[in-house]
Amino acid sequence: MEYEEPKFFHVMQYAAAAAGDVIDMVSGNPDWEPPAALREALREYADRPPADFQYPPSEGLRELREVIAERRGVDPGRVVVTNGTGEANYLAMARALDRDAGDEALLMDPVYPYYPGKTHLLDGTPTLVPTTRDGGLDVDAIREAASEDTALIVLNTPNNPTGAVYDLDAVREVADVAAAVDALVVVDEVYGRFDLSGSFESALTLDDDRVIVTSGFSKSMAITGFRVGYGIFPESHVDDAKTRHMLVNVAGARPSQYAVYHALAETPPEYYAESRELLADRVAAFTDALDAAGAEYSRPEGAFYVLARFDSFPGTMANVKRLVDEAGVAGMPGEAFGTARSDWIRFALVTPRAAEAAERLADYFAEEPAPR
Ligand SMILES: Cc1ncc(COP(=O)(O)O)c(C=O)c1O
């Protein structure tokens, strides 16, 4: 199998090897505290009996599946706990592409790079569909692109990298397009807790048997290393997902699921509100400094990334490396996210130094680097 190493590894390695102090705005690893209940449950886990050190049920700890189901208003039988949202996306995409319903996956451009990667892995053909200027869904473009060969449409809201929060009516229309060509729709809601606009509505509310919703706790609980996510599958697809998950993994990690269960059950809404507020403050500080740098940018409605464009400084890998060396700020080249924003650079606001980074960018561009 051919697969190019993700560009973010490349930028992170380059930034780590750089001579000067570099502010890392590449990765999506939250820098804040996980919920207190999660730390407590982990401590307690070390003293549990040997039985708790053995395989959990393959589809996930029953109590975790139940609390997820209750929160999301679905039957627990539809919930498969996975190794992160990443695995849930894989299971959902595999199901869609493995039904003899076509080989094509429609992916929104700009695109989270793992979607085309997984499509290729599954022997599918990715087609990038443009989004609107602000990253919203262009339903007409999706309708135009959809054909008998389309087996899958992947959406991500709130969106990485644009920060767009999709309008639920538009998602409903996409599900109608999917029905017309016998495709499934996967909606990745991993940033659902980071809705800065107050307008995010889960695709689960559509109650549509073509819609698979995926999510996880990597971002919402600041635990990307725990690998706990889930998929909520319609009845007719859930057994396929459970089987695939079992054959690949046997099961997920029990201590992680145990800790997430306790954190989910015991963490007050204020925890999530605080991380949202922290991000909103960082967005404000970062975009103020981008204004000072004369950059064009998208103000995110959700998730935790800002796309910015600097005059005569396209978001190529070479220019991203130049920013590392000359400004001390590491972002992700827009060309890593498909074709639509190749002039842009994505900055992840998961560092306490976001405002300082923006000031560095403002200073750097005030000195007008030679156009590239
Ligand atoms: C859109 C999107 N989906 C999925 C993931 C992976 O999430 P997880 O850590 O839950 O596998 C990420 C991580 O950055 C993401 O941005």
The ligand as an SDF file (V2000), in Angstrom:
LIG
                    3D

 16 16  0  0  0  0  0  0  0  0999 V2000
  -11.7470   15.8790   11.8910 C   0  0  0  0  0  0  0  0  0  0  0  0
  -11.0480   14.9200   12.7790 C   0  0  0  0  0  0  0  0  0  0  0  0
  -11.5380   13.6760   12.9000 N   0  0  0  0  0  0  0  0  0  0  0  0
  -10.9250   12.7600   13.6800 C   0  0  0  0  0  0  0  0  0  0  0  0
   -9.7740   13.0730   14.3710 C   0  0  0  0  0  0  0  0  0  0  0  0
   -9.1190   12.0120   15.2040 C   0  0  0  0  0  0  0  0  0  0  0  0
   -9.7450   11.9530   16.4420 O   0  0  0  0  0  0  0  0  0  0  0  0
   -9.4130   10.8060   17.4920 P   0  0  0  0  0  0  0  0  0  0  0  0
   -8.2170   11.2410   18.2660 O   0  0  0  0  0  0  0  0  0  0  0  0
  -10.6470   10.7450   18.3490 O   0  0  0  0  0  0  0  0  0  0  0  0
   -9.1510    9.5580   16.7320 O   0  0  0  0  0  0  0  0  0  0  0  0
   -9.2330   14.3640   14.2780 C   0  0  0  0  0  0  0  0  0  0  0  0
   -7.9800   14.7170   14.9880 C   0  0  0  0  0  0  0  0  0  0  0  0
   -7.3940   15.7460   14.8130 O   0  0  0  0  0  0  0  0  0  0  0  0
   -9.8880   15.3110   13.4610 C   0  0  0  0  0  0  0  0  0  0  0  0
   -9.4180   16.5550   13.3170 O   0  0  0  0  0  0  0  0  0  0  0  0
  1  2  1  0
  2  3  1  0
  2 15  2  0
  3  4  2  0
  4  5  1  0
  5  6  1  0
  5 12  2  0
  6  7  1  0
  7  8  1  0
  8  9  2  0
  8 10  1  0
  8 11  1  0
 12 13  1  0
 12 15  1  0
 13 14  2  0
 15 16  1  0
M  END
$$$$
